[in-house]
Amino acid sequence: MFEPARWERFFDGLRTHFGASSASILLHDLNSGGINAFFQSGGDPGLLQEYGARFAASDPWVKALDRFPAGRMLAGEDLVPAEVIRKSAFYNEWARRAETFHVL
């Protein structure tokens, strides 16, 4: 199931389609707040490691997930209003540097 070359092509295409600097998939353990696994295309791998180590547990998008049923695809704006994200320490200390503002 996990074929890195296919994921790489998929995320490279996703980045190109949306004009994004990076695209990634993060699998969160909602009990611990940590990342179980991830895949990234583009961007700074160090920032993603920093996210897992320091910011995953305080990610407002992830914290909002418990208000929604499992199995739904949601945009970041559906989870947390953009103005709340922009004012958050999470955004100002990590997401802005990682050029992360739009999430699914």
PyRosetta script that sets phi, psi and omega in degrees:
from pyrosetta import init, pose_from_sequence

init()
pose = pose_from_sequence("MFEPARWERFFDGLRTHFGASSASILLHDLNSGGINAFFQSGGDPGLLQEYGARFAASDPWVKALDRFPAGRMLAGEDLVPAEVIRKSAFYNEWARRAETFHVL")
pose.set_psi(1, -41.2)
pose.set_omega(1, -178.6)
pose.set_phi(2, -91.8)
pose.set_psi(2, 99.7)
pose.set_omega(2, 178.2)
pose.set_phi(3, -114.6)
pose.set_psi(3, 98.7)
pose.set_omega(3, -173.8)
pose.set_phi(4, -51.6)
pose.set_psi(4, -38.7)
pose.set_omega(4, -178.5)
pose.set_phi(5, -63.0)
pose.set_psi(5, -38.7)
pose.set_omega(5, 178.4)
pose.set_phi(6, -68.5)
pose.set_psi(6, -42.6)
pose.set_omega(6, 177.3)
pose.set_phi(7, -61.8)
pose.set_psi(7, -41.3)
pose.set_omega(7, -180.0)
pose.set_phi(8, -60.3)
pose.set_psi(8, -46.6)
pose.set_omega(8, 178.2)
pose.set_phi(9, -61.9)
pose.set_psi(9, -42.7)
pose.set_omega(9, -179.9)
pose.set_phi(10, -60.9)
pose.set_psi(10, -50.2)
pose.set_omega(10, -177.0)
pose.set_phi(11, -71.7)
pose.set_psi(11, -32.3)
pose.set_omega(11, 173.5)
pose.set_phi(12, -62.3)
pose.set_psi(12, -42.8)
pose.set_omega(12, 177.4)
pose.set_phi(13, -65.1)
pose.set_psi(13, -38.7)
pose.set_omega(13, 177.7)
pose.set_phi(14, -62.8)
pose.set_psi(14, -45.9)
pose.set_omega(14, 178.0)
pose.set_phi(15, -59.5)
pose.set_psi(15, -45.3)
pose.set_omega(15, -179.6)
pose.set_phi(16, -62.5)
pose.set_psi(16, -46.8)
pose.set_omega(16, -178.1)
pose.set_phi(17, -59.1)
pose.set_psi(17, -42.5)
pose.set_omega(17, -176.7)
pose.set_phi(18, -94.8)
pose.set_psi(18, -1.4)
pose.set_omega(18, -178.1)
pose.set_phi(19, 63.4)
pose.set_psi(19, 35.3)
pose.set_omega(19, -176.6)
pose.set_phi(20, -94.1)
pose.set_psi(20, 152.6)
pose.set_omega(20, 177.9)
pose.set_phi(21, -79.4)
pose.set_psi(21, -22.7)
pose.set_omega(21, 177.6)
pose.set_phi(22, -155.8)
pose.set_psi(22, 161.3)
pose.set_omega(22, 173.5)
pose.set_phi(23, -144.8)
pose.set_psi(23, 139.7)
pose.set_omega(23, -178.4)
pose.set_phi(24, -150.4)
pose.set_psi(24, 162.5)
pose.set_omega(24, 172.2)
pose.set_phi(25, -123.3)
pose.set_psi(25, 129.4)
pose.set_omega(25, -179.5)
pose.set_phi(26, -120.2)
pose.set_psi(26, 132.9)
pose.set_omega(26, 176.8)
pose.set_phi(27, -108.2)
pose.set_psi(27, 107.3)
pose.set_omega(27, -175.4)
pose.set_phi(28, -92.4)
pose.set_psi(28, 140.4)
pose.set_omega(28, 167.8)
pose.set_phi(29, -91.6)
pose.set_psi(29, 104.1)
pose.set_omega(29, -174.4)
pose.set_phi(30, -68.5)
pose.set_psi(30, -16.2)
pose.set_omega(30, 176.7)
pose.set_phi(31, -78.1)
pose.set_psi(31, -43.3)
pose.set_omega(31, -177.3)
pose.set_phi(32, -95.8)
pose.set_psi(32, -20.2)
pose.set_omega(32, -176.6)
pose.set_phi(33, 83.9)
pose.set_psi(33, 1.9)
pose.set_omega(33, -178.9)
pose.set_phi(34, -94.5)
pose.set_psi(34, 174.8)
pose.set_omega(34, 178.1)
pose.set_phi(35, -100.2)
pose.set_psi(35, 128.5)
pose.set_omega(35, 176.4)
pose.set_phi(36, -83.4)
pose.set_psi(36, -40.4)
pose.set_omega(36, -178.5)
pose.set_phi(37, -159.0)
pose.set_psi(37, 160.3)
pose.set_omega(37, 176.5)
pose.set_phi(38, -157.4)
pose.set_psi(38, 162.9)
pose.set_omega(38, 172.0)
pose.set_phi(39, -139.2)
pose.set_psi(39, 138.8)
pose.set_omega(39, -176.8)
pose.set_phi(40, -135.7)
pose.set_psi(40, 141.9)
pose.set_omega(40, 172.4)
pose.set_phi(41, -125.9)
pose.set_psi(41, 121.7)
pose.set_omega(41, -177.9)
pose.set_phi(42, 77.2)
pose.set_psi(42, 179.8)
pose.set_omega(42, 179.6)
pose.set_phi(43, 74.4)
pose.set_psi(43, 179.6)
pose.set_omega(43, -177.4)
pose.set_phi(44, -95.1)
pose.set_psi(44, 112.7)
pose.set_omega(44, 179.7)
pose.set_phi(45, -57.9)
pose.set_psi(45, -29.9)
pose.set_omega(45, 178.4)
pose.set_phi(46, -63.6)
pose.set_psi(46, -36.0)
pose.set_omega(46, 177.8)
pose.set_phi(47, -67.6)
pose.set_psi(47, -36.1)
pose.set_omega(47, 177.8)
pose.set_phi(48, -68.7)
pose.set_psi(48, -38.0)
pose.set_omega(48, 175.9)
pose.set_phi(49, -64.6)
pose.set_psi(49, -40.6)
pose.set_omega(49, 177.5)
pose.set_phi(50, -63.2)
pose.set_psi(50, -39.1)
pose.set_omega(50, 176.8)
pose.set_phi(51, -57.6)
pose.set_psi(51, -50.1)
pose.set_omega(51, -179.4)
pose.set_phi(52, -61.3)
pose.set_psi(52, -39.9)
pose.set_omega(52, -175.9)
pose.set_phi(53, -77.9)
pose.set_psi(53, -37.2)
pose.set_omega(53, -170.2)
pose.set_phi(54, -122.1)
pose.set_psi(54, -24.4)
pose.set_omega(54, -168.9)
pose.set_phi(55, -119.6)
pose.set_psi(55, -15.7)
pose.set_omega(55, -177.4)
pose.set_phi(56, -58.1)
pose.set_psi(56, -41.2)
pose.set_omega(56, -177.4)
pose.set_phi(57, -68.2)
pose.set_psi(57, -20.4)
pose.set_omega(57, -179.4)
pose.set_phi(58, -109.9)
pose.set_psi(58, 11.2)
pose.set_omega(58, -179.0)
pose.set_phi(59, -66.9)
pose.set_psi(59, 114.3)
pose.set_omega(59, -177.7)
pose.set_phi(60, -62.6)
pose.set_psi(60, -31.0)
pose.set_omega(60, 177.7)
pose.set_phi(61, -64.8)
pose.set_psi(61, -44.7)
pose.set_omega(61, -179.4)
pose.set_phi(62, -67.9)
pose.set_psi(62, -41.4)
pose.set_omega(62, 178.8)
pose.set_phi(63, -59.5)
pose.set_psi(63, -30.6)
pose.set_omega(63, -178.2)
pose.set_phi(64, -78.6)
pose.set_psi(64, -13.5)
pose.set_omega(64, -175.5)
pose.set_phi(65, -60.6)
pose.set_psi(65, -30.2)
pose.set_omega(65, -176.9)
pose.set_phi(66, -68.9)
pose.set_psi(66, -8.6)
pose.set_omega(66, 177.4)
pose.set_phi(67, -85.9)
pose.set_psi(67, -3.4)
pose.set_omega(67, -175.1)
pose.set_phi(68, -125.4)
pose.set_psi(68, 149.4)
pose.set_omega(68, 177.8)
pose.set_phi(69, -68.7)
pose.set_psi(69, 149.8)
pose.set_omega(69, 177.4)
pose.set_phi(70, -63.6)
pose.set_psi(70, 152.6)
pose.set_omega(70, 174.4)
pose.set_phi(71, 91.7)
pose.set_psi(71, 4.0)
pose.set_omega(71, 178.5)
pose.set_phi(72, -102.4)
pose.set_psi(72, 144.4)
pose.set_omega(72, 173.3)
pose.set_phi(73, -93.8)
pose.set_psi(73, 124.3)
pose.set_omega(73, -177.7)
pose.set_phi(74, -129.0)
pose.set_psi(74, 144.7)
pose.set_omega(74, 172.8)
pose.set_phi(75, -86.0)
pose.set_psi(75, 155.5)
pose.set_omega(75, 178.7)
pose.set_phi(76, -52.2)
pose.set_psi(76, -40.5)
pose.set_omega(76, -179.4)
pose.set_phi(77, -64.7)
pose.set_psi(77, -27.9)
pose.set_omega(77, 175.5)
pose.set_phi(78, -69.5)
pose.set_psi(78, -28.3)
pose.set_omega(78, -176.7)
pose.set_phi(79, -87.0)
pose.set_psi(79, -48.5)
pose.set_omega(79, -175.8)
pose.set_phi(80, -142.6)
pose.set_psi(80, 129.0)
pose.set_omega(80, 178.8)
pose.set_phi(81, -57.7)
pose.set_psi(81, 144.2)
pose.set_omega(81, -177.1)
pose.set_phi(82, -55.3)
pose.set_psi(82, -39.7)
pose.set_omega(82, -177.9)
pose.set_phi(83, -66.9)
pose.set_psi(83, -29.6)
pose.set_omega(83, 176.1)
pose.set_phi(84, -70.9)
pose.set_psi(84, -42.8)
pose.set_omega(84, 177.7)
pose.set_phi(85, -59.8)
pose.set_psi(85, -49.2)
pose.set_omega(85, -176.9)
pose.set_phi(86, -58.8)
pose.set_psi(86, -29.8)
pose.set_omega(86, -178.6)
pose.set_phi(87, -89.0)
pose.set_psi(87, -7.8)
pose.set_omega(87, -174.4)
pose.set_phi(88, -79.1)
pose.set_psi(88, 150.4)
pose.set_omega(88, 174.0)
pose.set_phi(89, -61.7)
pose.set_psi(89, -37.8)
pose.set_omega(89, 178.6)
pose.set_phi(90, -54.2)
pose.set_psi(90, -48.7)
pose.set_omega(90, -179.3)
pose.set_phi(91, -67.5)
pose.set_psi(91, -47.9)
pose.set_omega(91, -174.3)
pose.set_phi(92, -72.4)
pose.set_psi(92, -25.9)
pose.set_omega(92, -179.9)
pose.set_phi(93, -96.2)
pose.set_psi(93, -24.4)
pose.set_omega(93, -178.7)
pose.set_phi(94, -132.4)
pose.set_psi(94, -57.9)
pose.set_omega(94, -170.4)
pose.set_phi(95, -59.7)
pose.set_psi(95, -36.9)
pose.set_omega(95, 178.2)
pose.set_phi(96, -62.6)
pose.set_psi(96, -45.1)
pose.set_omega(96, 178.2)
pose.set_phi(97, -63.8)
pose.set_psi(97, -33.9)
pose.set_omega(97, -179.3)
pose.set_phi(98, -84.9)
pose.set_psi(98, 1.5)
pose.set_omega(98, -177.6)
pose.set_phi(99, 54.8)
pose.set_psi(99, 42.6)
pose.set_omega(99, -179.9)
pose.set_phi(100, -110.4)
pose.set_psi(100, 110.9)
pose.set_omega(100, 176.6)
pose.set_phi(101, -135.2)
pose.set_psi(101, -30.6)
pose.set_omega(101, 179.3)
pose.set_phi(102, -108.7)
pose.set_psi(102, 125.1)
pose.set_omega(102, -179.1)
pose.set_phi(103, -132.9)
pose.set_psi(103, 154.5)
pose.set_omega(103, 171.7)
pose.set_phi(104, -122.3)
pose.dump_pdb("model.pdb")
